[in-house]
């Protein structure tokens, strides 16, 4: 790029450069100007997305623009922020699923080796130089080692190393407070459509230690601890290559951060690089007269205004920019020469061999250039998660944007209803001129106000006439209901996930179907979270530990499995299925014995799925002791008692059979009537949604249908109770008389 054009473009952003020491002939300063020009292009290209972000934040805060408030002058300005509830519900559900309170949403396993799998099936003896390899077992006996033994040992060692690596990464994530950062990313993704993480990064965490000095007094010592971590990046501080649709396609990245003068001075003091010290002094000199280093953009001012903060013109912090991309070799050479890096050949080689590097600059002055932790072919420096992806852009769309138009309709209908209520609640008054006039000269209606009749023989009734404005509350209420339903469909966050059932079916099967349908979109989103966020982050931590960690016991060829979220969804479905199975079996005589036999196993499985402590569940030995204590001894049971039990059971069975035959047909009729009532409910919901039926009539008819459904359900329950009692009688008869007790029972 032409140096003159670059210099002129950058001076528009930093006009104070004309009055400061600046050498445009140096490659570092010229490259800084080139970055400023490239950044300005990306800021202009992202203006439409910036406007969308501002509109989304306005919807979340429930505010109108100044132009909208001007148009509402003299009318209702209410903002019924129903979309914010949708946003919070979707955010909470993703956070609860993607960041489990117990366990991890990821795992590390050893890479399978085909030859090792074959060896696990081989019993061939192992020999060394023709001599058999022998070991002693636990009993002290000598055994010859087989290929299966060696493969099994190798597999066990790989599992132990993988577990050690997994524990190491888990500790690193806890130390950098990854869970808190992930929740913020999900918040940005659900609200604004895009959540961003910078990972992995080296974090210089200051720590303080206390110890006794030479004078035997306690002293505080500041220590910088270098750790691996990650951090959230806000969408308005992230400027990728705006021609790219994914982070993999992006040629470069810009990221904005802020720091204070004290932090900048401390950074320079802690650094051993002479270039960083000199560049920092130049920057402090540039800013000492009140010159700003910030890009004054309308978007930042709008964000600050929504948060109740001052504009950027009143902010004297330093605006630090990080550029990740390719840097000319001449710029690298000049930086290394100015940094005095001749004695550090390894640093020189890393910086020159890395195609993409990280450049830190402020106010048009390069502060530092360093290599990335990894080549971008291994791990991308930024991970992006979208609530709903945009195939043409890195930035996605969130709940606030997807439901924005429905929220606007919702607000408009509410304002119309309130405005209509204000003018239709009080009658309008018409006054015929020349008949009366107020004593106080003001044409206002007040209690006990005197009026003067001007026209002779005129009646006061001739002077006044009232009329009413027709109320449109029902029509506006229908529009509100339609807008509310549209928000459910457009955002993918139905009322059911907000804790409101609405007109949903109250039956167990119906609720289960609705929950499964409501979670379909969530499953897709959490799978994207696994693929775009969890797996790249854990992979980055794994690569760093393999290259930099000192403990060889954690190193090996591993696979990163980001299946924790999927497993959590499966566990949720399994837990619900167990509950449904038990509920169904408890009312089905044919399945009751199976449930009774396997009741403890069902309970243990349910506790395991829900990560609950099963220590309160009795063990097999405790159950056996309980059964033995309750079982009567055979020698204490008389033969006459057995005969009485048989007669009593047969008598009870005959009575139940007589009533059962009459009620089976009635049960079929109950099922048919119940199905018909459900169909009527569905049709009624359609009429209400399309506005073909009024709200009061809808509620009345719905109550009648619910009452009839409840009555049919009670009748069905009574019929099923009869079947259960009959089965219990048959079971008791079998326990006393054996299989011959089936005689006479098959017909039912």
N, C-alpha and C positions, 0 to 999 in steps of 0.2 A: 504493500500500500504506500502511496506517496506520503513522505514525511510531513509536507506542508499541510495536506488535507487532514491528516491525523491530528497534527498540532492544533489546527483551527477548530476541529470538531471537539477536542477535549477542552480547549479554553472556554467553550460555551458552558461546560460543566464546572470547570475550575478557573474562573476569571482571575483569581488571585495569583495564579502561577506567573503572571506577567511581572509581579513585584517580588518574586522569590528567586533564590538561587536554583537554577534548573539548567542542566546541560542536556540539550536535546540530541547531542551527538553520541551520547552513551547508548549502548544497545539496551541496557536495562530500562532506562527512562523511556526510550522510544517504544519498547515492548509494553510498558505500563500504559502508554497512551493508546497503543493498539488495542489493548484489553478494554480500555474505557470505551473506545468506539464500538468494539464488538458487543459489549454489554448494552450500550445504548440501542443497538439494533434489536437485541432480544427483548428489552423493555418495551420498545414500540410494538414488536410483533405480538407481545403478550397482553396488549391493552384490552382486547375483547374479553379474555379470560379474567383479567383484573376487575373489569366491570361486573362480570358475573359473580365473582367472589364478594364484591361489595354488596350486591343485591341479596346474596345468600345471607350475609351477616346482618343486613337490615331485617330480613325476614325472621332470623333467629331472635334478634332483639326486639322484634315487634314494633318497628318504627317506620314512619312514612318519610319520603323525601320532602324537601322544602316545596318543590313544585306541586306535589300531591296535596300537601297541607293547604297550600294557597287555593287550590281548586275546591277544597272542602270548607271554605270559609262560610260560617253560619250554619253548618250542618254537622252531623255526628262525625267524630274522628276516632271512634272506637277501633281497636285492633284486636280481634279474637284470634290469638296465636295458637291455633290447633296444630299447626305443622311442627311447632317446637316439641310437643309431646311425641309426635311420630319420630322425630330426630332422636330424642332421648331414649325412646324405647328400642329403636334399631341399634343405637350405640351400646346400650346396656346388654342387649342380647348377644351381639358380636363379642363384646368384651368378656362376658361370662363364658362363652364357648371357646374363644381363642386364647384366653389367659386363665387356665383352670386354677382354682384355689388349691387343689391338691394334685400332685403329679406334674408332668411336663407335657407340652404339646409337641415334643420332638424326641428323637432317640438316635443313638449311634450304634451301629452293628458292624462286625467284621465282614469284609468283602468275601463272598463265597469263592472257594477255590475248587474247580472241577476235579483236579487230581486228588485233593484231600477228601472229597466226597466219595471217590472210588476207593480210596484206601480205608475208609471207615467200614467198608463191606468186606475187606480182605483179612483172612486169618493166616496169611503167609508169614512164616517165621523170619525174623530179622537176623542177619548175620553180618559180622564185621571181620574182614580178612579171613572169611571162611569159618569163623568161630561164632557160635550162637550168642546172641545178646540176652543176658539173664538178669533178672531183678528179684528181690524178695518182696513177697506180698505182706499183708498185715498180720498174717499168722506165722510169719517167719519162714515160709516155704519158698523155695526157688522156682520161679516161673520163667519161661522163655518169652521174650517180647515179640509181639506180632506187629504187622503194619497197622492193624486197627488200633493197637495201643498207642503207637507213636502219633497217628493221626488224631486220635482222641485227645492226647495231651496237647498237641499243637493247637487244636481247636479250642481247648479250654484256656490256654494262654492268650489266644486272640480275643476271646470273650472277656477275660480279665482286663486286658489292656484297653479294650473298647469301653468297658465300664469305668476305668480310671480316666480316660479322655472325657467321657460324658460327665463325670463328676467335676473334673477340672473346668470344663466350659460352664457348667451350672454355677460353680462358685464365681466365675468371672462375670456372669450375667447378674448374679445377685449383687456383686460389689459395685457394678455400674448402674444399678437400679433399673435394669432393663424392663421389668414389668411396668413400672411407672411410665417409662418412655413409650412403651407399646400402647398403653391406655390413651395417652395423648395423641398418638398417631391414629388410633381408631376413632377418636373424637374428631380429628380433622377430616378423616376419610368419610365419616358418616354425615358430617355437616357440610363440608365444602367439596367433597368428592375425591380428595387426594390427601393421603397420609404419607409422609416421607421420613426416612431414617438414614443417617450417615453411619455406615458400619462396614468393617471394623475400623476403629481409630485408636490411636494411643492417647491416653488421658494422663496428664500430669496432675495428680491429686495431692494437694498439700496436706501434710499431716504434722501433728505436733507431739513431741515426746518430752517427758519431764524426767529429769535426773539431777543428781547432786553434783555440783561443780567442785572446783578446788577448795572453795571456801566453805564446803559442806552445806551449801544452801541450794534449795530446789531452783532449777532453771528450766526455761522452756526453749526447745530447739525445733525449728521449722525444717521439715524434711519433705522433699518432693518424691512421691512414689509413682513410678511409671506402671500403668495398668492398661489393659485392653478393654474397650467398651464400645458404646454406641450412644447416639443422641438423636433426639427429634429435630427435624427441620420444618419450620413453618412454611406453608405454601407460598406466601408472599415474599419470602426470602430466598426462594429457589428459582433459578433461571437456567434451565437446560437449553440445549440446542432446539429452538422452536420449530425446526424443520423435521425433527425426529418424532416418531410415534412411540418409541420405547427407550428405556435407558441404555439398552444395548446398542441402539442405532445412534444415540446422541454423540456427537463429536467432542463435546466439551460440556462443562457445568460451571455455573456461577452460584455462589452462596454468600449471603450477606450476614454479617454478625456485627455486634456493637461492643465496644469496650470503653473504659474510662481512661483518663490520663494516668491515674495511679497504676492501673493494671498494665498499661503500655510501658510505663517506666520500669515496673517490676519484671516484665517479660524481657526487656532489654538488659536489665541487670543480671538476670539468671542465665542469659545466653552467653556462650563463649565465642560466638561468631562475630568477628569485627564488622562485617557488613551490616548485620542486624542492628548493632549498636549505632553505627553511623546513620543508617536509614531512619532509625527511630528518632535520633536527634534532629534530622532534617524535617521529619514529620511534626515533631513538637515545635520546632521553630516556625514551620508553616502555619501552625494553628494558634500560636501564642497571641496573635493580634485579633482573635475572634473569627478567623476564617473557618468556614465549614468544610467538612469532608464528606457530607452526606448528599445523596441524590434526592433532590426534592421532587417527589412524585405525588400526584393527586391521590393515588390509591392509599399510600401510607397515611396521608392526612385524614382521609375518610375513615380508615380503621381506627386511628387515634380518636377521632371525633365520636365514633360509636362507643368507644370504651370510656369516654369522658376525659380524655387526655388532651394535652396541648399539641399543637401542630409540630412538625419536624423543625420548623424555623426556630423554635425555642429549645431544641435539643442540642446540647453541646458535646454529646458523646462522639467518639471516633467510629466511623463506619468502615469496618474491615471486610474486604472481599477476598474470597478464596476461589481461585480458578483452577480447574482440573482439565487438562488437555495437553496437547502437544506444544512444545516450546522449541524454537530454533536452537541448533547446536551452538551458534555464536553467542546467544544469550546465556546458555548454560556455562560456556567457557568463561565469559566475563564474570558471572556470578561466582564461580569457583575460584577464579583468580582474586576477586575482591574479598572472598571469604577466607583466604589463606588456607585452603584445603589441600595443599600439596603434600602434607604429611599424612593425609587420610586417604590412601589410595582406594580403599573399599568404598568409601562414600562417593568418590569420584566415579568409580565404575558403575555403582548402582544408579547414579543420576544420569549418566550418559547412556546406559543400556535400557533404561525404562522409557518406552515410547511416550507414555502419559505421565506427567508430573503434577505436583501441587504447588501453585504459586499464591503467596499471600501478599496483598498490596493494599494500600490505603492512601487516599488523596493523590493517586497517580504516582506513588512511590512504591517500588518493589521492596518488600520487607524480608521475604524468604522464598527460597525454592527448594523443595525436597521431593524425593521419590515417593510414589505411593507404596503402601504396604504390599500390594499385589498388583500384578499385571491385570488389566481389565478383562483379559480372556479368562482369568480364573474367577474373580469376584468383582462385581460392579461396585463403585464407591458409594452409590446411593441405591436404596431399595424403596420402591413406590408401590403403594396399595391403593386401589380405587374402589369406591362403593359401587360405581358402575363405570366400566371402562369406556374410553373413547378410542376407536380404532385409528384415528388420525392424529392423536395428541397424547402426550404423557399425562396430562391433567384429565381427571375424570369428572363425573357429575355425582353430587350427593343428594341426600333426601331433600334438602332445602330447595335445590334447583328442580328436581323431578316433580315435586308437589307444589312448586311456586305458583303456577297459574290457578290450580285448584284453591290455594290459599287466598289468592286475590279475589276469586269468585266468592269464596266464603266470607271474606271481609265486606265485599260490596253488598252481599245479601243482608248481612247483619246491619250495616249502616242504613240500607234502604228500609229495613223493618223498623229500626229505631226512629228514623226520620218520619216514616209513615205513622208510627204510634204517637209521635209528638204532635202531629197536626190533626190526627183523627180522634185523639183522646178528649179534646176540648172543642166544643162547637164554635164555628166561625160566626162573627157578628157583623151584620150589615146595618149601616146607619143612613137614613134618608136626611139629606141636608135641609136646613131651614125649619125643621120641626122642633128639635131640642138642641141645647148646647150645655156643656158641663159648667158648673160654677167656677171650678179651678182652671178652666180653659184647656184641660188635657183630656183627650178622648181615650181614657183608660177605664176599665171596668173594675170597680172596687166595692167591697161590701159597704152598704149604707151611703153610697156616694149620691149627693143631690144633683139633679138636672133641672134646667130651666126650659119650660115649654114656650117656644117662641110663637108658634102658630095658634091663633085663636080657635077654640073649640076642637083642637086636635087631641087625639089620644096618644098616650105614651107608647102604646102597642104599634101605632102607625110609624113610629120613628125607628124601631128596632125590629130586626128579623134575623133569625139564626138558621144555620144550615151545617150539616156534618160532612166531613171528608170520609169517603169510604175506606175502611180498614182493609189492608192487603196482607195481613199477618200470615194467613195460611199459605198464600202463594210464596211469600218470602221464606217461610219455614220449609217448604218443599225444596226451594233452591238451596237452602242451607244443608238439608239432608243429602241432596244430590252432590253438592261440593264435598261434603264429608266423605261420602262413598267414593268419589273420584280420587280423593287423597289416599284412600286405602289402596286403590288399584295402581295409581301412578307411582307411589313411593315403595310399594311392596312391603309395607308395614301395616298389616290390618289391625283392627280394633282388638282382635283376639290376643295379639301380642302386647297390647297395652294393659291387659288385665280386665278388659270390658268384653262381655260375651256378645252383646248386641242381639240380633235376631237369630243367632246360631242355634242349632239343635242341642237339646239338653240330654240326649241319650248318650250312653257310653261310646257306642260305635261311631255316632255322628261326631262327637267331640274329638275322638281319636283321628278320624279322617280329616277334620278341619285343621288339627294341629300339624298333621303330616303335610298337608297342602301349604300351610303357612310357613313351614320350615324349609320348603323346597328352595326358595331363593337364598335363605341363610346358608344352606349347605353349599351352594355354589360360591357364595362370598367367602366362606371360611376355607374352602379349597383354594381360592385365589390367595388368601392370606398365607396358607401353607406354602404355596408355590412361589409367590413373589416376595414374601417377607421372611418367614421362619427359616426355610431351607437355605437361602443365600446368606443370611446372617450366621447361622450355625456353621455353614461351610467356610465362611471367612474366618471364624474363630478357630476352626479345625486346621485350616492351612497355616494360620499364624503359629499355633502351638506346635505343629509339626516342624516348622522352620526355626522357631525361636526358643521354645521351651527347653529347659535343661534336663528334665526327667525323661529318659528313654523308655521308661515303663508305660508311658501313655501313648507312645507313637506306634503307628501301624497303618495298614491299608484298610480304611473304614468307609462305610456308606452312611450318609446323613439321611435319616428317615423323618420326614415332616408329616407324620400320620397321626399325631396326637389329637388334633382337632377332629379328624374323621373318626378316630376311635371313640372320642367323647360323644359324638353324635350317635354312633352305633350303640354305645352304652346307654344313652338316653332312651333309644328305641327299645333296647333289650329290657330295660327296667320297666317301661310302660307295657311291653308285651307280657312280662311275668305277671304284672298286676291284672291285666286283662284276662290272662289264662286262669288265674286263681278265681277271679270273679265269675267267669263263665263256668268253671268246674264246680263252684259252690252251689250252682243252681241246676246242675246236670247230674242226675243220679248215676249215670253210667261212668262218669269221671271222678266221682267223689272218693271211691276207694284208692284210686291212683294218687289223688292229692293227699289223702291221709297217710299213705305209705311214704311219699316223697316230700312231705311238708317241710321237714328240716332242711333237706337239700335245696328246695326252692328258696327258703329263707336265707340260707347261707349264700346262695348265688346272688340273690337280690342285694345283700349287704356288700358283697364283693364288688358288684357293678357300681354301687353308689359310694364306694370308698368308705364304708362304715365299719366300725370295730365289731367283729362277730364274737367277742369274748363273752357277751351276755347270752349267746345261744348255747344251750346245753350240748355237751359232747355226746358221742355215741354211747360211751359207758354210762353216763348219767341218765340217758334215755332208757337204756336197757335196765338199769336199776329201778327206775320209776315204773316201767312196765311190769317187772317182776313183783314189785310191791303191791301193784293194783290187781294182778291176776289172781283169782281165787284158786285154791288148791283143789285138785280133782277129787281127793278123798273126802273133802268137806261138802261135795255136791251130791245130793241124793238123786236116785233114779226117778223118784216121783216129781222132783222139781224140774227135771229135764222134760218129762212128759207134759207138765203144766205149761212150760214155756212153749212147747210145740203146739199145744191146743190153742193157747192164747195168740200165738203168732199167726196160725192158720185162720183163726176167727177174725183177727184184725185184717188179714190179707183179703178175705172174702168181702168184707165190708168196703175196703178200699177199691177192689176190683169193680164192685157194683157202681160206685160213684164215679170211678174213672171212665168207664165206658160211656157214661152220659156226658162227661165233661170234655172228652177229647174232641168231639165235634164242635163243642162251644169254643174251645181254644182256637181252632182253625178260623172260626168266625171272628174272634177277637183280633187275630193277626191281620185278617183282611180289613177290618175296620180301622186298625191302627195305621196300616199303610195308606188307606184312603185319607185319614186325617193329616198325615204328613204331607201328602200331595196338596191338600187344601192349604196347609201352611206355606208351602212353596209358592203356590199361585198368589196367595195373599201378599207375600213379600214382594213379588214382581209388581203387583198393582201399586203397592206403596212406594216402591222405588221409582216407578214411572209417573207418579203423581196422580194416578187415576182414582185414588181413594184418599179420603181425608184422614188426618192423624187420629182424631178421636174414634172414628169408625174402625180404623185399623187396630187400635189398641183394644177396643171392645171385642172385636171378632177374634183377635189373637188370644185374649184371655179365655174366651169360650172354647177355642180349639185346645188350648193347653189344659183346661179343666177336663175335657173329654179324653185327651190322651192320658192324663194322670189316672182317670177312672179305669180306662182300658188296661193300663199297666198294672194297676192294683188287682184287677180281675185275673190277668195273666199270672201274676205272682201267686195268687191263691191256687190256681190250677197247677202251677209247678210245685207248690208245696205239697199238694196231694200226691203227685208223682214221687216226690222225695220221701214222703212218709211210707208209701208203698214199698219203695226200694229198701228203706231201712228195715221194714218188717220182713222182707225176703232175706235180707242179709242176716238178721237175727235168727231166722229159721235155719239158714244154712250153717251158721256157727254152732247150732245145737244139734241139728239132725244130719249135717253133711249134704252131699250132692243130691240125695234122694228127696230133699226138701223142695226141689224144683218141680216136683209133680204137681200139676194144676196151676203153675205160674206162667207157662209159656204163652198161653192164649192172650194175655194182656200185653 
